[in-house]
Amino acid sequence: MSAFNGVKVFAATMWQQRAALGDEVERWLETMRQKPGFEVVDIVVRQSSDAAFHCLTIVVMFYEPYAQAMQKGSRDDDREPISPPRRIR
């Protein structure tokens, strides 16, 4: 897997939310793809359930250039950006 410096998690337990989750992910990806250098590294889909609930989770791992991540408003919230990825040899 390539290096990533961002993770976005989408999750839903109600059937209407689960049915719309793919559209929500696609809208977010379309917005993020407008940013220069944004790259999806991996997407993981998980389903879990118990006797009463079914949960669908979609995890998007992405790389956003460090300079881009430093700009205010380029992330979903106002957290401090994380350090650029380091390659492990």
LINBELNOR-V86874 format. One line per field, one symbol per residue. ss: DSSP state (H for helix, E for strand, C for the rest). psi: psi as a letter, one per 40 degrees, with the letter a starting at -180 (. if undefined). burial: b if it has 24 or more other ideal C-beta (glycine too) atoms within 12 Angstrom, else e. Layout:
BEGIN
ss = ???
psi = ???
burial = ???
END
This chain:
BEGIN
ss = CCCCCEEEEEEECCHHHHHHHHHHHHHHHHHHCCCCCCEEEEEEEEEEECCCCEEEEEEEEEECCHHHHHCCCCCCCCCCCCCCCCCCC
psi = hiiieihhhhiididddddeddddddddddddeehhehhhdihhhihiiaddihhhhhhhhihhidddddhheeidafiiiiiiihhh.
burial = eeebbbebebbbeeeeebeebeeebeebeeebeebeebebeeeeeeeeeeeeeeebbbebebbbeeebbeeeebeeeeeeeeeeeeeee
END
